Amino acid sequence: MICPDCKADNIPGADQCESCGTDLHSFDLPSAEDTFTHHLLHDRLGDLDVPEAVGVAPDEPVALAVHAMQQRGVECVLVREGDRLVGILTESDILMKAAGDKQDLNAVAVRQLMSGDPVCLREDDTLAVALHEMSVGGFRHIPLLANGRAGRVVSIQDVFRHVSTFLHEQPAPAP
């Protein structure tokens, strides 16, 4: 992709020019040929009906995080030290790293099981960006940044729930 400001050649899909730092996020986007694709390319993550995330501290016991997830009906919690996001703890982390060993989850700190330094997206990123990041990274949950702070988490279920409402608008395939 050629930067419109400095004319430097960047790799396709780059968000920012490596030479001058110009935002390339909105350039070279594919066009939508149907309603479904239009929603994938233009609907923003911030528009999804996603509640405020549950937060825990890294030194708190995993049992407390599990209790918070059960109470709120969510599949993950954000791990914060003060206002700084340091990780994410998902039900998958707990299942794959702790369950089955007769481990006392009151004796295990969240930091021992969490995924540190999580990939985050912005609320103005599109559904297509979220699906790409989730697919490439193997994630089911990604924190959303608003004003530099992760306050909500978008899940693959949230994205599919949103786009499923547009599937009926798809034209039938030609025989």
C-alpha positions in Angstrom: 0.0 0.0 0.0 1.4 3.4 -1.0 1.1 6.1 1.7 -0.8 9.1 0.3 1.4 11.5 2.3 5.0 10.4 1.8 4.5 7.9 -1.0 6.3 5.1 0.9 5.5 1.6 0.0 3.9 -0.3 3.0 2.8 -3.9 3.4 -0.8 -4.5 2.4 -3.2 -4.0 5.3 -0.7 -1.9 7.4 -2.6 0.4 9.9 0.1 3.0 9.9 2.8 4.1 7.4 6.2 2.8 8.5 7.9 5.9 7.1 5.9 8.8 8.3 3.3 7.4 10.7 0.2 8.4 8.6 -2.9 6.5 9.6 -3.6 4.0 6.8 -6.5 2.3 8.6 -9.2 3.6 6.3 -7.3 3.2 3.0 -7.4 0.1 0.7 -10.5 -1.3 2.3 -12.4 -3.9 0.2 -15.8 -2.9 -1.0 -19.0 -4.5 0.2 -21.0 -6.3 -2.5 -23.8 -7.4 -0.2 -25.5 -6.3 3.0 -23.8 -8.9 5.1 -20.3 -7.9 3.9 -21.2 -4.3 4.3 -21.9 -4.9 8.0 -18.7 -6.8 8.5 -16.7 -4.0 7.0 -18.5 -1.0 8.5 -20.1 -2.0 11.8 -18.0 -0.9 14.8 -17.2 -3.0 17.9 -18.2 -0.1 20.1 -21.8 -0.4 18.7 -22.2 -4.0 20.0 -24.3 -4.4 23.1 -21.4 -5.6 25.3 -21.6 -4.9 29.1 -18.8 -3.5 31.2 -16.1 -6.1 31.9 -15.5 -7.7 35.3 -12.1 -6.8 36.7 -9.8 -8.7 39.2 -6.3 -8.1 40.5 -3.5 -10.5 39.6 -2.9 -11.5 43.3 -6.5 -12.4 43.9 -7.4 -16.1 44.1 -8.8 -17.8 40.9 -11.8 -18.9 42.9 -12.8 -15.2 43.3 -12.5 -14.7 39.6 -14.6 -17.8 38.9 -17.2 -16.6 41.3 -17.3 -13.2 39.6 -17.7 -14.9 36.2 -20.6 -17.1 37.5 -22.4 -14.1 39.1 -22.2 -12.0 36.0 -22.7 -14.8 33.5 -19.5 -14.0 31.6 -16.6 -16.2 30.3 -13.7 -14.0 31.3 -12.4 -11.3 33.5 -9.9 -8.5 32.9 -6.8 -8.5 35.1 -5.8 -5.1 36.3 -3.1 -3.6 38.5 -4.7 -0.3 39.4 -6.0 1.1 36.0 -3.4 -0.8 33.9 -4.6 -3.9 32.1 -2.1 -6.7 32.6 -4.0 -9.8 31.5 -7.2 -11.6 30.8 -8.4 -14.8 32.5 -10.8 -16.9 30.6 -12.7 -20.0 31.4 -10.5 -21.8 28.9 -7.4 -20.6 30.9 -8.9 -22.1 34.0 -10.0 -25.3 32.4 -6.7 -26.0 30.5 -4.3 -24.8 33.2 -5.9 -25.8 36.6 -8.8 -28.1 36.3 -8.4 -31.8 37.0 -5.4 -31.7 39.3 -7.5 -31.3 42.5 -6.1 -27.9 42.7 -7.5 -25.5 45.3 -8.5 -22.5 43.3 -8.4 -20.4 46.5 -4.7 -21.1 46.7 -3.9 -20.2 43.1 -3.4 -16.6 42.1 -5.0 -15.2 39.0 -1.5 -14.2 37.7 -0.6 -17.9 37.6 -3.3 -18.8 35.0 -4.0 -15.5 33.2 -2.9 -14.7 29.6 -0.7 -11.7 30.1 -0.5 -8.7 27.8 -3.6 -9.4 25.9 -4.3 -8.2 22.3 -6.7 -5.3 22.5 -8.9 -3.7 19.9 -10.4 -0.2 19.7 -14.1 0.5 19.9 -14.0 2.0 16.4 -12.5 -1.2 14.9 -14.8 -3.1 12.6 -16.3 -6.6 13.0 -14.0 -7.8 10.2 -10.9 -6.7 12.2 -12.2 -8.5 15.3 -12.9 -11.7 13.3 -9.4 -11.5 11.8 -7.6 -11.0 15.1 -9.6 -13.7 16.8 -8.9 -16.1 13.9 -5.2 -15.4 13.7 -4.6 -15.3 17.4 -7.0 -18.1 18.4 -8.9 -15.9 20.8 -12.6 -16.0 21.7 -12.4 -12.8 23.8 -10.6 -9.5 23.1 -10.7 -6.4 25.4 -12.0 -3.2 23.8 -10.1 0.1 24.4 -12.1 3.3 24.8 -10.1 6.4 25.7 -7.0 4.3 26.3 -8.7 2.0 28.9 -10.0 -1.5 28.5 -13.5 -1.4 29.9 -15.4 -4.0 27.8 -14.6 -7.4 26.2 -16.0 -8.5 22.9 -16.5 -12.2 22.3 -16.8 -14.2 19.2 -20.4 -14.9 20.3 -21.1 -11.1 20.5 -19.9 -10.7 16.9 -21.8 -13.7 15.6 -25.0 -12.6 17.5 -24.7 -9.2 15.8 -24.1 -10.5 12.2 -26.6 -13.3 12.4 -29.4 -10.7 12.2 -28.1 -9.8 8.7 -27.8 -13.4 7.3 -31.5 -13.5 6.2 -30.7 -10.5 3.9 -28.3 -12.6 1.8 -29.4 -13.4 -1.7 -29.9 -17.1 -2.4 -26.9 -18.7 -4.2 -27.4 -19.4 -7.9 -28.0 -23.0 -8.8 
